[in-house]
Amino acid sequence: MTKHVSPNMTQATFRTEILAGLKAPRKAVSSKWLYDDVGSHLFEAITELDAYYPTRTELAILEDNVRKYRHLPGARGAMVELGSGSSRKTNLLLGAFEDLSVYMPVDISANHLQDAAERVRRAYPSLAVIPVAADFTQPLGKLPLLPELPVLVFFPGSTIGNFERSEAADLLGNIRAAMPEATMIVGVDRPKDEAVLIKAYDDPAGVTAAFNRNLLQRINRELGADFDLAAFAHRALWNAGESRIEMHLESLRSQTVTVSGESISFAEGETIHTENSHKYSEEAFTSIVNKGGWRVLNQDSDKDNLFSVYTLQAI
């Protein structure tokens, strides 16, 4: 079975949040709206780029430690994946968790979610696959899980870095409220040289730029807007004070854009802030974990300390 978000509610929320973000003194849009069907496929292309180290590094860490993860209680119960992302990471765990009963991917992009769920069904016909189309950044409420099954939450890709620190702690608190005795495997990117980060988020092939600009195309299509994509440039900036990469769409000229019947003015050089990607030290991330009602059981990293995979326990 599949739990779908009401299309009308999703569209109304999209309109409300986009207009609010574009009318703000500093224009900003939540990064979750980057992931429509086109955006989700573009992101998968980003993960294949040589410049984008997080995916291959996290995958290598998972491969090196998957036998250890097999002993987590949820590996013999239900695995809930937040954000239906790289099938390579998912398949690595599903292939190792031979006693797993349920796989439940949760993603905001319903079509992308269904495609991912069908791939898993074909590969693991004895596994109960229950996709849930929902915004996991909001309180999850009751998921259709059997109460007797232990739960393992899989939250890869350093997605948690997209949130402000307080938001990340709140998100962990929401996950804990929905799955109060769960363990979690979560990927976290670490601070590193600025040049490495900029190249990863502004790749020479321009795939990340296309991913970012696709947000404007989506607004044009779904909200009747008239953004000229050529009039906006992709920018990736390192904010050292906040220890994060920021993605922006910069207006290349003074212009007025119509969005859902409303006029939005841009000055030359003004940006729409579309994504943050925080890079956390062990101390910084442990503080967020504790505020969210979890404790760190283990941390695994690659030999170059580019990336970490944490194992957490709800408390």
C-alpha angles and dihedrals in degrees: 000000000000130000109213128196111236107265090219092052091048092050093046091049091047092052094046095048096043094050092045091051095047092048094050119109087247106034114231137160126196113257090230088078090062088074108079115133093281093044092049091053092046090052090052087054090051091056089060094056121109090227094056103080101170099079099048092040094051090045091054091051091050091049091051094050107029093107089059092048089054088074095059111110095240091057085075095044131028128341115205113195117200108212114012096241137144111012089206093066093042093048091048091060097037091051091051097042096074094168096049113131104186136029115193117181115192118200139153093223103077097191094046088047093053092050091051092046092051091052090053092047091054093047096044108029094171093055120094105234114197113177116198117199103207144121102259090193086076125066106289099211115193116350117203093257126138108248094225094058118094111231132224116191114209112200107168136166098055087273088149087068090068090073131077111254094257091045091051090053090048090049091052088049091053091049090049091050091053095043105022100177098037131127120218139209108203131177118222128184118223132219114269144151113325094228091057091050096047092050090050093053098036102038121191092240092060096233093130089049090054090048091053096044090049087076088067091048089051092051089049092051101041102032102033092247127159104217113162101220091201089060093064128066129203114241129187115193133181112227102197094184091058095033092232145116112235124204118207139174108222122206108231093202142011107281146150121229127194115223120180090338095310126110119236119189125210128193119214107274094018114134142208107224103221107169146010124201110191119203111211134203116215091257094050095048094045089056091054091046092053093047089053093055100259136107130215114251097175145348124211123188139176121256092261094048092235095135141010135211113205128199111211136188124207112237 
